[in-house]
């Protein structure tokens, strides 16, 4: 072989090695993760498979198997779901469209929809890992870069887990959706292990695996643990060309609350044709502690040291129903619902929620909850539940009166009333007024409306008017019309406690808290009774109110709403 040919051959071999060497250039820990994140920003679609296995504190095991395709912007997805709950497997199709998820259960002829809350976006999860790159172990395989996080810091763990936990695992079924919405608020993530694979050639994320152990926040000694492993495998990056969703079925989907109530409503439709909506007590009465209520035939009341009683509207046939004290009494159908008061009485801290028949029989506690501000409307109980977490929070819950279904509907609510189709409420962090639709639920939340600048102590609603003691104007009594947005100042001095029934009945602290009545048409006020009065209730055309002449005693009086003769209520 000529020397020139040998040189050419050697140079060719050298060139080949240089090319191969360039192609196989290894990236650093930082560079590989950065390039993967850059590619994730440009990711338009992918296929996925997800497997999850969870064991709760009572050794109940659930398994989840998902297989599907998704587009990133707009966020659409279609997947097959297989889920094992309590040793039974079920199959279902699930769809995602923007911020909504749609469940296609084989036993239903319609889709059930829910809102995706705190959606986990793949890019945000990867960026969260990059923020903690110094805590990641880095290794290389022949085809992949490997990253691993292993941590025991509870605050760091929950931050990373929330960012990484796949939306498909969180909301693949109704059951997982409900559990996931509460899970991270009730457990501490004491151990977290995260592993990801990045393909060396494409620099795309191909696998995410999560293992964690969570402990209950509410049990200090030997808290129950929950364990879960989630494996999320991605493929066919940017290769999904056409992802079709069932548009007509999505358009006609029912909310989760509608789904749970549809069967009951259909069964009762014939019986309920002539049924009038029932409100267990007025919001204004509840604002005055709800010590009195009526069903139109009987009046039910609770007085200090005299238990729970009922009497005819004319005061006859008085009967003691229970020896306990009660607040927030509601009467719907054949039942009484109320909050049991224990000593020392503090309605802001919550107490037992009780129901019993109107004759006092079949008394029972409704679950083991601590509740305040109870209002019953038709077949629903609305109440505030006080959490016992290290940082207490208050949630507005609703529960079927037959206890068949309940859900959380609002967070951080201080007090609320119900009028027609609206919930009017304050939040715990301030005393500003808000309102929202009564059908609000945790999945399809109606946007709340803040009544800007309207801060209140007590408040009530009649027709379209919200009446309130204006905290911005020394608690003068105001009213605001939700339809016209007209606002009126009703008194030029403070008011401390009131009730509304065409006229406004109120306590006047500038006149020894005496009872006054205001005609909102003429704006004229008149004194009805002298001396300190408390707990103004309007029942069947009468204003009932208490006077406390001696410690630990309440004397009750009533006066017709037209302001005529005062009567003492004899017990």
C-alpha positions in Angstrom: 0.0 0.0 0.0 1.4 3.4 -1.0 2.2 5.7 1.8 -0.3 8.3 0.6 -3.1 5.7 0.7 -2.1 4.8 4.3 -2.2 8.4 5.3 -5.6 8.9 3.7 -6.9 5.7 5.5 -5.6 6.9 8.9 -7.1 10.3 8.4 -10.4 8.8 7.5 -10.4 6.6 10.6 -9.5 9.6 12.7 -12.3 11.7 11.2 -14.8 8.9 12.0 -13.7 8.8 15.6 -13.9 12.6 15.9 -17.4 12.5 14.5 -18.5 9.7 16.8 -16.8 11.5 19.7 -18.7 14.7 19.0 -22.0 12.9 18.7 -21.4 11.1 22.1 -20.3 14.2 23.9 -21.5 13.9 27.5 -23.3 16.9 29.0 -22.8 18.1 32.6 -25.4 17.7 35.3 -26.4 21.4 34.9 -26.4 21.5 31.1 -28.4 18.3 30.6 -31.2 19.4 33.0 -31.2 22.9 31.5 -31.5 21.5 27.9 -34.3 19.2 29.0 -36.2 22.1 30.5 -35.7 24.1 27.3 -37.1 21.2 25.3 -40.0 20.9 27.7 -40.9 24.5 27.1 -41.2 23.6 23.4 -43.1 20.4 24.0 -46.4 20.3 22.1 -47.6 16.8 22.7 -46.7 13.3 24.0 -48.1 9.9 24.9 -47.9 8.6 28.5 -48.4 5.7 30.7 -48.8 6.1 34.5 -48.8 3.4 37.2 -49.5 4.3 40.9 -49.8 2.2 44.0 -51.0 3.6 47.3 -51.3 2.2 50.8 -53.2 4.3 53.4 -52.9 4.2 57.2 -55.3 1.3 57.5 -53.4 -0.8 54.9 -56.0 -0.3 52.2 -54.4 -0.6 48.8 -55.4 1.2 45.7 -53.8 0.8 42.3 -54.0 3.0 39.2 -53.1 2.3 35.6 -53.4 5.0 32.9 -52.6 5.2 29.3 -53.2 8.2 27.0 -52.2 11.1 24.9 -52.1 14.8 25.5 -51.4 18.2 23.9 -49.8 20.9 25.9 -51.2 24.2 24.6 -54.2 24.1 24.6 -54.2 21.4 27.3 -56.3 18.5 26.0 -55.9 14.8 26.9 -57.6 11.5 26.5 -56.8 8.4 28.5 -57.9 5.0 29.5 -58.1 4.5 33.3 -58.0 1.3 35.2 -58.4 1.6 39.0 -58.4 -0.8 41.9 -60.4 0.2 45.0 -61.0 -2.2 47.8 -60.1 -5.2 45.7 -62.4 -4.2 42.9 -61.2 -3.0 39.5 -63.0 -0.5 37.4 -62.4 0.9 33.9 -63.2 4.3 32.6 -62.3 6.9 29.9 -61.2 10.3 31.1 -60.8 13.5 29.1 -59.2 16.9 29.8 -60.0 20.2 28.2 -58.3 23.3 29.5 -59.1 23.5 33.2 -61.8 20.8 33.3 -61.7 17.0 33.6 -64.5 14.8 32.2 -65.2 11.3 33.5 -66.9 8.7 31.2 -68.0 6.0 33.5 -69.4 2.9 31.7 -72.5 2.8 33.9 -73.5 6.4 33.0 -74.9 7.8 29.8 -73.4 11.2 30.3 -70.0 12.6 31.3 -69.3 13.9 34.8 -67.2 17.0 35.0 -65.0 18.7 37.6 -62.6 21.6 37.7 -58.9 21.0 37.9 -57.6 22.8 40.9 -53.8 23.4 41.3 -53.0 21.8 38.0 -49.6 20.3 37.9 -47.7 21.5 34.8 -44.8 19.4 33.7 -42.6 22.4 33.0 -43.1 23.8 36.5 -42.2 20.5 38.1 -38.9 20.3 36.2 -38.1 24.0 37.0 -38.7 23.2 40.7 -36.1 20.4 40.5 -33.7 22.8 38.8 -34.2 25.2 41.7 -32.9 22.4 44.0 -30.2 21.1 41.6 -27.6 21.1 44.4 -29.7 18.4 46.2 -29.9 16.2 43.1 -27.7 13.1 42.6 -26.5 12.8 39.0 -25.6 9.6 37.1 -25.3 8.4 33.5 -26.5 5.3 31.7 -25.7 4.4 28.1 -28.9 6.1 26.9 -30.1 8.3 29.7 -29.1 11.0 32.2 -30.4 10.1 35.7 -31.3 12.6 38.4 -32.5 11.7 41.9 -33.8 13.7 44.9 -34.0 12.1 48.3 -35.2 14.3 51.1 -36.6 14.3 54.7 -37.3 18.0 55.0 -41.1 18.2 55.2 -41.4 21.8 53.9 -39.1 21.1 51.0 -40.7 17.8 50.3 -44.3 19.1 50.0 -43.1 22.0 47.8 -41.4 19.6 45.4 -44.2 17.0 45.5 -46.9 19.5 44.8 -45.0 20.7 41.7 -44.2 17.3 40.4 -47.3 15.2 41.2 -48.9 14.5 37.8 -52.3 16.0 37.1 -53.4 12.7 35.6 -52.8 10.8 38.9 -54.4 13.6 40.9 -57.7 13.7 38.9 -58.1 10.5 37.0 -61.3 9.6 38.8 -63.9 11.3 41.0 -62.5 9.4 44.1 -58.9 10.4 43.5 -60.0 14.0 42.7 -61.7 14.3 46.1 -58.9 12.7 48.0 -56.1 14.7 46.2 -57.9 18.0 46.9 -57.5 17.4 50.6 -54.5 15.0 50.8 -51.6 17.5 50.9 -53.4 19.7 53.5 -53.7 16.8 55.9 -50.3 15.0 55.8 -46.7 15.8 56.3 -44.4 14.4 53.6 -41.7 12.9 55.9 -39.8 11.1 53.1 -39.7 11.8 49.4 -37.7 10.2 46.6 -37.9 11.5 43.0 -36.1 10.0 40.0 -36.1 11.3 36.5 -34.7 10.0 33.2 -33.6 12.3 30.4 -32.8 10.7 27.0 -29.3 11.6 25.9 -30.1 11.8 22.2 -33.4 13.8 22.4 -32.8 15.5 25.7 -36.5 14.9 26.5 -37.9 13.8 29.8 -38.8 10.1 29.4 -39.6 8.9 33.0 -40.6 10.4 36.3 -40.8 8.2 39.4 -42.1 9.4 42.8 -42.0 7.6 46.1 -43.2 9.3 49.3 -44.3 8.6 52.8 -46.8 10.9 54.4 -47.9 11.1 58.1 -51.1 12.5 59.5 -50.8 16.1 60.8 -53.5 15.5 63.5 -52.0 12.6 65.4 -48.9 13.4 67.5 -48.0 9.9 68.8 -47.5 7.2 66.2 -49.3 9.0 63.4 -50.8 6.7 60.6 -48.8 6.7 57.4 -49.7 6.7 53.8 -47.3 5.5 51.1 -47.4 5.9 47.3 -45.3 5.1 44.3 -46.0 6.8 41.0 -44.3 6.0 37.7 -44.9 8.3 34.8 -43.5 7.3 31.4 -43.5 9.7 28.4 -43.0 8.8 24.8 -43.8 10.0 21.2 -42.7 13.6 22.0 -44.2 16.1 19.6 -45.7 13.3 17.5 -49.4 13.5 18.4 -51.1 15.1 15.4 -54.8 14.8 16.1 -56.4 14.4 19.5 -60.1 14.2 19.3 -62.5 14.7 22.3 -66.2 14.0 22.4 -67.4 17.6 21.9 -71.2 16.9 22.3 -70.8 14.8 25.4 -68.5 17.4 27.0 -71.0 20.2 26.2 -73.8 18.2 28.1 -71.6 17.0 31.0 -73.0 17.3 34.6 -71.0 18.6 37.5 -70.1 16.1 40.3 -72.7 17.6 42.6 -75.4 17.3 39.9 -74.3 13.7 39.3 -74.7 12.7 42.9 -78.1 14.4 43.2 -79.6 13.5 39.8 -80.9 10.0 40.8 -82.5 11.4 44.0 -84.1 14.3 42.2 -85.5 12.0 39.5 -87.0 9.6 42.1 -88.5 12.4 44.1 -89.6 14.6 41.1 -93.2 13.5 41.2 -93.5 13.9 45.0 -91.8 17.3 45.0 -93.9 19.0 42.2 -95.8 21.1 44.7 -93.1 21.4 47.3 -92.1 24.9 48.4 -88.5 25.6 49.1 -87.8 25.3 52.9 -85.4 27.4 54.8 -84.9 26.1 58.4 -84.4 29.6 59.8 -83.8 33.1 58.5 -80.2 34.4 58.1 -81.1 37.4 60.4 -82.3 35.0 63.1 -79.2 32.9 62.8 -77.1 36.1 63.1 -78.9 36.6 66.5 -77.8 33.0 67.5 -80.9 31.3 66.1 -82.5 30.6 69.5 -86.0 30.7 68.0 -87.5 29.0 64.9 -90.9 28.0 63.6 -92.5 25.5 61.2 -95.7 27.6 61.0 -97.6 25.5 63.5 -95.1 25.2 66.4 -92.5 27.6 67.7 -89.2 26.0 68.9 -86.9 27.9 71.2 -83.9 27.5 73.6 -83.4 29.6 76.7 -80.7 29.7 79.3 -81.3 27.0 81.9 -84.5 25.9 80.3 -83.4 23.6 77.5 -85.1 23.2 74.2 -88.9 23.7 74.1 -91.7 24.0 71.7 -95.1 25.7 72.0 -98.1 26.7 69.9 -98.0 30.0 68.2 -100.3 31.4 70.9 -97.9 30.2 73.6 -100.0 27.2 74.7 -99.0 23.5 74.9 -95.4 24.1 76.0 -93.3 21.0 75.9 -89.7 20.4 77.0 -87.9 18.5 74.2 -84.4 18.4 75.6 -82.5 19.7 78.6 -79.5 21.0 76.6 -79.0 24.5 75.3 -79.1 25.1 71.6 -78.2 27.7 69.0 -78.8 27.9 65.2 -82.1 26.0 65.5 -83.5 25.0 62.1 -86.8 23.3 61.3 -87.2 21.4 58.0 -89.9 18.8 57.3 -90.1 16.6 60.5 -86.7 17.4 61.9 -85.0 19.9 64.2 -81.3 20.7 63.4 -79.2 22.7 65.9 -75.8 23.3 67.4 -75.5 22.1 71.0 -74.0 24.7 73.3 -71.7 23.5 76.1 -70.2 25.6 78.9 -68.4 27.9 78.6 -70.5 28.9 75.5 -68.4 30.1 72.6 -70.1 29.7 69.2 -66.9 30.8 67.4 -65.1 27.6 68.5 -67.6 25.1 67.2 -69.8 22.6 68.9 -71.7 19.4 68.2 -74.2 19.3 65.3 -77.4 17.6 66.4 -80.7 16.5 64.7 -83.8 15.1 66.2 -87.5 14.7 65.4 -89.7 17.7 66.1 -91.2 15.9 69.1 -87.8 15.5 70.7 -87.3 11.8 69.8 -84.5 10.1 67.9 -81.8 12.6 68.9 -78.5 11.9 67.2 -75.2 13.7 66.7 -74.3 14.3 63.0 -70.8 12.9 62.7 -68.0 13.9 65.0 -67.5 17.4 63.8 -67.1 20.8 65.4 -69.6 23.2 63.7 -70.9 26.8 63.8 -73.4 28.9 61.9 -75.8 26.2 60.8 -78.5 26.9 58.1 -80.6 24.1 56.6 -82.3 24.6 53.2 -84.4 21.9 51.7 -82.4 18.7 51.9 -79.0 20.4 52.6 -77.3 21.4 55.8 -74.8 24.3 55.4 -72.4 24.9 58.3 -68.9 26.1 59.2 -66.5 23.3 60.3 -63.6 24.4 62.5 -60.5 22.4 61.7 -58.2 21.2 64.5 -55.0 21.6 62.5 -52.0 23.3 64.1 -53.1 26.4 62.0 -56.9 26.4 62.5 -59.0 27.0 59.4 -62.8 27.3 58.9 -64.5 25.7 55.9 -68.1 26.1 54.7 -69.5 22.6 54.2 -72.8 21.3 52.9 -74.2 17.9 53.8 -77.3 16.1 52.7 -79.8 15.8 55.6 -79.9 12.1 55.0 -76.1 12.1 55.3 -75.7 10.4 51.9 -73.3 13.0 50.5 -71.4 16.1 51.6 -68.7 18.4 50.2 -66.6 21.4 51.1 -67.7 24.5 49.1 -65.8 27.5 50.5 -62.6 28.1 52.6 -61.8 30.6 55.3 -65.4 31.7 55.9 -66.1 33.7 59.1 -70.0 33.9 59.1 -72.6 33.4 56.4 -76.3 33.6 55.6 -78.4 32.2 52.9 -81.1 34.1 51.0 -82.8 32.8 47.9 -80.0 31.5 45.6 -77.1 33.4 47.3 -74.6 32.8 50.1 -73.5 36.1 51.7 -70.5 35.7 53.9 -67.4 37.2 55.5 -63.9 35.7 55.5 -61.9 34.9 58.5 -59.1 37.3 57.7 -61.3 40.4 57.5 -64.9 41.5 57.9 -65.6 42.5 54.3 -68.7 41.1 52.7 -68.8 38.6 49.8 -71.4 36.7 48.0 -71.6 33.7 45.6 -74.1 31.3 44.1 -75.6 28.7 46.4 -74.6 26.0 44.0 -70.9 26.7 44.3 -68.8 23.6 44.8 -65.2 22.7 45.2 -64.8 21.6 41.5 -66.9 24.2 39.5 -66.4 27.2 41.8 -68.4 30.2 40.9 -66.3 33.3 41.2 -67.1 35.1 44.5 -68.1 38.7 44.4 -66.5 41.0 46.9 -68.5 44.0 48.0 -65.5 46.3 48.0 -65.2 48.5 51.1 -68.3 47.0 52.7 -67.0 45.8 56.1 -69.6 44.7 58.6 -70.2 43.4 62.0 -73.7 41.9 61.7 -75.5 41.5 58.4 -78.7 40.2 57.0 -80.5 40.1 53.6 -84.1 40.7 52.5 -85.1 40.6 48.8 -82.1 42.2 47.0 -81.0 44.3 49.9 -78.1 43.5 52.2 -78.4 45.2 55.6 -75.2 45.6 57.6 -73.6 47.4 60.5 -71.0 49.4 58.6 -67.6 48.9 60.2 -66.2 51.8 58.1 -68.8 54.3 59.6 -68.8 53.6 63.3 -71.3 50.7 62.8 -74.1 52.9 61.5 -76.8 50.8 59.8 -76.6 50.7 56.0 -78.2 48.7 53.2 -76.9 47.9 49.7 -79.0 46.7 46.8 -77.2 43.9 44.8 -79.2 44.6 41.6 -79.1 48.4 41.5 -75.9 48.8 43.6 -77.7 51.6 45.4 -76.5 52.2 49.0 -78.4 53.9 51.8 -77.4 55.0 55.3 -80.3 54.1 57.6 -79.1 55.4 60.9 -76.8 58.3 61.9 -75.6 56.5 65.0 -74.2 53.0 65.8 -76.4 49.9 65.8 -75.5 46.7 67.7 -77.7 43.8 66.6 -80.7 43.9 64.4 -83.3 41.9 62.4 -85.3 42.6 59.3 -88.9 42.0 58.2 -90.1 44.9 56.0 -89.0 47.1 58.9 -85.7 47.0 60.7 -85.7 46.2 64.4 -82.4 47.1 66.2 -80.6 47.6 69.4 -79.6 51.3 70.0 -76.4 51.4 72.1 -76.7 55.2 72.4 -80.0 54.7 74.3 -79.0 51.9 76.7 -79.4 49.2 73.9 -83.2 49.8 73.8 -85.3 48.2 71.1 -86.1 50.4 68.1 -88.0 50.0 64.9 -87.1 51.7 61.6 -89.5 52.2 58.7 -87.1 52.0 55.6 -89.7 53.9 53.5 -90.0 57.0 55.6 -86.7 56.6 57.5 -88.5 57.2 60.7 -87.5 55.3 63.9 -89.4 54.7 67.1 -88.6 53.2 70.4 -90.5 50.0 71.2 -89.1 49.0 74.6 -86.8 50.6 77.1 -83.6 49.0 78.5 -81.1 46.5 77.3 -82.4 43.9 74.9 -80.7 40.9 73.2 -81.1 38.3 70.6 -83.7 39.8 68.3 -85.7 37.1 66.4 -88.7 37.6 64.1 -91.1 34.6 64.3 -94.6 34.4 62.8 -95.2 38.2 62.9 -93.6 38.8 66.3 -90.3 40.2 67.4 -88.9 37.9 70.2 -86.1 39.3 72.4 -84.4 38.7 75.7 -83.7 40.8 78.7 -81.1 39.7 81.3 -82.2 41.1 84.6 -80.1 38.6 86.7 -76.9 36.6 86.1 -77.6 33.2 84.3 -81.3 34.1 83.6 -83.0 35.2 80.4 -86.5 36.7 80.4 -88.1 36.7 76.9 -90.6 39.1 75.5 -92.4 39.5 72.3 -94.0 42.4 70.4 -96.0 42.4 67.1 -94.0 43.7 64.2 -96.5 46.5 64.0 -95.2 47.7 67.4 -98.3 47.2 69.6 -98.5 45.7 73.1 -95.5 44.0 74.6 -96.0 40.5 76.2 -93.7 38.6 78.4 -93.3 35.0 77.2 -94.2 32.7 80.1 -92.2 29.4 80.4 
